[in-house]
Amino acid sequence: MNIKLAKTAGFCFGVERAVDLTLKNLESDKKVYTWGPPVHNEYVIREMEEKGAVIFDPEDSLDNISEGATVVLRAHGVSRETEEALKKRGLNLVDAACPFVKKIHKTVEKYSKEGAFILICGDPSHPEVQGIVGWCAGDYAVAENDASAVLEQLPKDRLVCVVAQTTFRQNLFQKIVDKIADMNYNTYIANTICSATRDRQEEAAAIASQVDVMLVVGSASSSNSQKLYTICNEHCSHTYFIQSVEDICQEWFQDVKDVGITAGASTPKKIFEEVQNHVGEF
């Protein structure tokens, strides 16, 4: 059986940075909290908790955070209101937000302050998109999947600034941009999809189109991993989403010649390698 591995699989720059910052701060004597899960992977979170991290629920009261404690802001970023509230509380903030996400914050803040309407292409329930919304100084809308209803409501008399969640699908973003162009809006288009995300999605699609079985390794809570699964499933009908080797069924590989394996941006290298080695034993 031939195994094709994605070269872009595993931690992206932003996730690796967030993990490293969190683990580094856990070496100090201070109490360390993370503002929600710093990354979307249960294995990584469990490791952090074992080292003493407290995963703080953003819905809880800030009074539950110890005075003088360190709070690591997640890779997905947080709203301006959240940042200000934590600073006012006198906590030691460590901003582990991905630099590409921070760039989106600056873009929407700048253009909304100048009077533009902000259109965010992404999942409204995702922490990254919620954080981006929190940096809009005026009107905004979030477009997910078929954005026709949202696009019809965009203002004709104002500049429309279009940004995207870093893990948004490139082809879907382009469809939305094309629709907006056909409707003759005055726009500023900022393709803020992470280049690593684009490369990962394109490579996954290419591998999936060449194999009999495709495995996507990632957490069920990971947006980019779920998108990888959707993309791979479009090219390979026998695509399986797994979180670890424990989810693998040997029956998937009976009479199979070629297998492809990719992984989401928050999947540790260790888990990816374990899956590779396990499949190699069949």
N, C-alpha and C positions, 0 to 999 in steps of 0.2 A: 504494500500500500504506500502510495506516494503522498507525503504531507507538504502542503504549501503554507508557509508561515508569512504573516503580514509583517513587514519590516517596521511599520509605523505603530504596531500594537503596544499597549501599555501606557504608563504614565506620560502625560504631556508635560510641557514646561510648567504650566500654571499649577497643575496638581502636585508635581514634584516639589515645587517651591513651597506650596502650602504645607505639605507633609513635613518637609525639612524644617520650616520655621516653627511648626508646632512641636516637633520632637526636640528641637534645640532649646525651646523655652521650657520644656518639661525637665530639662537638666538643672534648672534653677531651683532655689528653695521656695519660690513664691507659688501660691495656688494658681493653677492654670485652667482657665475655662476656654471652650471654643464656642463661638456664636453659631449654634446649630452644628450639624455635622460639617467639618471643614472640607470633606470630599465625600462623594457618594460611593462608598465601598465599605461594607460591613467588616471585612477583614482588617482594613486599615484603622477603622474606628476602634475595633476591639483592641488592637495593639496600643493605640493611644490611651485608651482607658486603663489598660494594664500598667501603663507607665505613670498613671496618675491624673490624666486629663479628665475634666468634667465637661460633658457635652451639654451645654446649656440650651434649654428650649426657649427660643425667642418670644414665645407667648407668656413665659413666666415673668414675674416682677424682678426688676433689677436689684431690688433689696435682697434677693436671694444670692447675689454674688458678693463674696467676701470683700471687705474694704481693702484697697491696695492690691487686689488680685490682678493677674494678667489675663486679658481676653484676646484670643486669636480670632480675627475676623475671617470668615470662610473664603475659599477660593472663588465662590460665585459672586462675592461682593455683597454689600449691604446698602441700604438707603442712607441718604444724607441725614435724615432724622435720627436713624439708629446710631450713626457715628457721633452725632452731637449729644445724644442722650448718654452715651457711654462716657464721653469725655467729661460731661457735666458731673457725672457720678464720681469722677476722679480716678478712673481705672487706667491701668497700663495697657494701651491698645497695641496690638501687633497686627498690622494690615497684611494679611496673606492673600488678599484678592488678586486674581490673575491680572497682570498688567494690561492684557487685551480687554478685559472687562472694565478696568479703570478708564481706559481710553474711551469706551462707550459712555461712561458716566460723564466725562468731560465734554463729549460731543453733544449729548442731549441737554446738558446744563447750559452750554454756550448758546446753542441754537434756540432753545426754548426761552432763554432770557432775552434773546433778540426778537422774539415774537413768533417764531416758527411753530408749526404744529408737528408733534413728534409721532412718527409711526414706527412701532417696534414689532419686528417680525420674530415671533417666538411663542413659547408656551406660557400663558399668563399665570399658571400655577407654579412655575419653576422659580426657585429662589433667585436665580440670576436675573430673570426678567422683572421680578418684584423689586430687586435692588435697582435696576435701571429706571423703572418707573419712579422710584424714590428720588431720582436726580432731575426729574422733569420739573421745570419751574412754571409750566403752564399746561395747556391742553395736550392730550396724547391719546393714542389708541394702540391696542395690541392686535396684530393679525396672525392667526394661526391657521395652517392648512389653506382651505379655500377662503380667500380674504375678500371676496366680492362684496359682501354686505358692509364690511368696514370701509372698503375703498370708495363706495358710493357716498359715504358720509364725510369724506375729507373736504376741507375748505378750499374753495377755488381762489379766494382772494388773499391767501397767505402762502408763504413758503412751507413746504412739507419736507421735513427732515426724516429720512428713512434709515433705520439702523436694524441690525439683526442680532439675535442671541448668538453667542459665539459658536454654538453647536447646531445651529439651524441648518437644514438641508440646502445645499447650494442651488440645486435645480429648482426648488420651491421658491427660494428667494428671488431667483431670476424671473420666474413666472409672475411673481407679485410686482417686481420692478417693471416688467413688460406691460402688465395691465395698467399700471400707473401712467406709463408713457403714452399708452393708447388713449387715456382719459385726459391728456393734456394738462396735468397738474404742474405747478411750478415746484420743482423738487431739488433737494440736495440728497444724493444717494451715497451712503457710507456703508460699503460692504464690510461689515465688522465680523463676519464669520472667520474664525481662527484658521490660519493657513494650515495648521497641523490637522484641524478637523477636516478640511477639504481634502488634504492628502490621504488621510485615514479612510474617508468615505470612498474616494476614487479607487484606492488600492483594494479595499474590501470588495467593491463591485467587480473589479477586474478578476480577483481570485475566485469569487463566487461563481462567475460565469465560466470558469475552467474546471470546476470540481463536481464530484457527485454528492458530497456531503460538506456542509459548511458549519463551523462552530463559531459562535460569537460569545466571548467570555466577558462577563461584566455583572455589575450589581443591578438588581431589578429597579433600584431607585435612581440609576444613572441614565440621564436623558440621552447623552451621546451614545451609550451602549445600545439603548433601545432603537435609536435611529440607525445604527449599524446593522442591527438585526433586520429592520424593515428593508434597508437597501439590499442586503445579502439575499433576503427571501425573494426579492424581485428577480434575482438572477439565478438562484438555486432553490428549487422547491423543497429540498431536504436541508433546510437551515435550522439549527437548534441554538437556543439561547441558554447558556449555562452560567452558573456562578462559581463552580469549582468542579473538580474531578468527580465529586460525589453525585453530580447530576448527569453524568455520562452513562448511556446505555450501550452495551457492546453490540446489541442487535442493529444499531444504526449503521454499523460498518460491514455488515455481511455482504459479500460480493461487491465491495466498493474498491475502486482503483485509486481515486484521487480525493483527498480530504484537505479542506482549507481551514485555517484557524486565524482569527483576528481577535482583538480585545479592545475594550473601551479605554478612554483616557484616564480613568481612575482605577484601572485594574493593575495590581502589583505584578512585577516581573516574575516573582516567585510562583504565583498562581498560574500565570500564562505558561511558564516552563513545566509546571506539574501536569497541566492539561496536555501539553505537547508530548511529554514523556509517557503519560498514561495511554494516549492514543497510539503512540509508537509501539506499544506492547501487543496490540491486536494483530 
